Amino acid sequence: MRLSERTRQLAQSEIRAISQKINAVNGINLGQGICDMPTPDPIKAAAKRAIDEDRSIYSHYAGAANLRSAILEKVRSYNRIPVESIDQIVVSAGSTGAFATALLTLLNPGDGAILFEPFYGYHRHLLQIFGFEPQYVTLESPEWEVPWQALEDTINPGTRAIVVTTPGNPNGKVWSRAELERLLDIAQRRDLTIIADEIYEYMLYDGREHVSVASLPGGFDRTITLSGFSKTYNMTGWRLGYATGPTDALDNMGLINDLMYICAPTPLQHGVAAAFEMPDRYFSEMASDYDSRRTLMCSTLEKIGFDVVWPQGAYYVLASFEPRSSDPRFSDDATAAATLVDTAGIGTVRGASFFSDPVDGRYLLRFCFAKDIPVLQEACDRLLRAFGTDGS
Ligand SMILES: Cc1ncc(COP(=O)(O)O)c(C=O)c1O
């Protein structure tokens, strides 16, 4: 069969390939960014009720009005984004669906969007399959500082948008208010739209605050903010997320959302509306539970000789094994990932997956610590047994 040019860029994601390998050896997968904790009961109960009540027909293409009203309140209070009406909210098939509709709304064929490296792979690949141009700006390791001059130099007349992910996947970078102000200033001067992916907005460590760029003075008119339920409520498979932003853009995103998905699954939208009734302590407990997991994961990696910049947010650590790279089992990221599977039964993602030039990730592996504590403890024990000072 004749296939489109765009399919040439598609490969089975390496993350899935590692998952298959890990399943085959009955190992522990710290590769894929999924959380195996349960979805909160009130959300499950509300979804069951909606199914029993036959709330089964298409909702409004931009989402059920009650859910959009609840999102409006949350975005105003938690994110401090000055959203005025539910017309400025689109519920989509995950934040990924919202990202896709944002791209199709904002960019013409061939237009460019800035991605900061290390990037989240779906951002790059969606840009590419739609025929848009990812334009890369590499954050400066180890602390992932923004190279402001390189950013200015990379923007060209074809650039239309800047994608910023905070807290970041895979590096856990939480953009500070000062950094976001500077980013917004560039967007204003260079007439660009910011697409802010804030899916990990509640996972913050060391007292850091989550700042939405759309909450800054002048930010709302320039920004499409994306978030969703997958990560905060352990429900990646429900496929529910949303976008907020100025009415003209969101009107058109709604129309594109209609063409691509018609609507997000209606009974699940009614179920997830219950998420907004979760008490404040749900979020603080979640953040502190993840903090304990972060400590366990990062200190284990340090004990086995990795260089670790502890993530400021989200639930991944992108750790460097360069100090061990004279060991042939750790000569590069593909070899190190295979070594961890074969020797310890631990799945990770190789650094090359997060950079346009694979060489930039050659000494990095990403570990996801969104696991039940006993599972994560077992994974860390395996790493220590295999590579700790006694086992190395
Ligand atoms: C940065 C980022 N954005 C979006 C997503 C996907 O979110 P959703 O399930 O809402 O599509 C992920 C999942 O790993 C992610 O890491």
PDBQT file of the ligand as one rigid body, heavy atoms in Angstrom, charges set to zero:
ROOT
HETATM    1  C1  LIG A 401       4.613  16.842  29.410  1.00  0.00    +0.000 C 
HETATM    2  C2  LIG A 401       3.444  15.961  29.152  1.00  0.00    +0.000 A 
HETATM    3  N1  LIG A 401       2.358  16.459  28.552  1.00  0.00    +0.000 NA
HETATM    4  C3  LIG A 401       1.297  15.670  28.294  1.00  0.00    +0.000 A 
HETATM    5  C4  LIG A 401       1.286  14.331  28.624  1.00  0.00    +0.000 A 
HETATM    6  C5  LIG A 401       0.077  13.494  28.279  1.00  0.00    +0.000 C 
HETATM    7  O1  LIG A 401      -1.031  13.994  28.935  1.00  0.00    +0.000 OA
HETATM    8  P1  LIG A 401      -2.505  13.467  28.604  1.00  0.00    +0.000 P 
HETATM    9  O2  LIG A 401      -2.642  12.101  29.177  1.00  0.00    +0.000 OA
HETATM   10  O3  LIG A 401      -3.379  14.497  29.280  1.00  0.00    +0.000 OA
HETATM   11  O4  LIG A 401      -2.663  13.482  27.124  1.00  0.00    +0.000 OA
HETATM   12  C6  LIG A 401       2.400  13.768  29.243  1.00  0.00    +0.000 A 
HETATM   13  C7  LIG A 401       2.413  12.313  29.560  1.00  0.00    +0.000 C 
HETATM   14  O5  LIG A 401       3.419  11.719  29.812  1.00  0.00    +0.000 OA
HETATM   15  C8  LIG A 401       3.497  14.599  29.516  1.00  0.00    +0.000 A 
HETATM   16  O6  LIG A 401       4.590  14.098  30.097  1.00  0.00    +0.000 OA
ENDROOT
TORSDOF 0
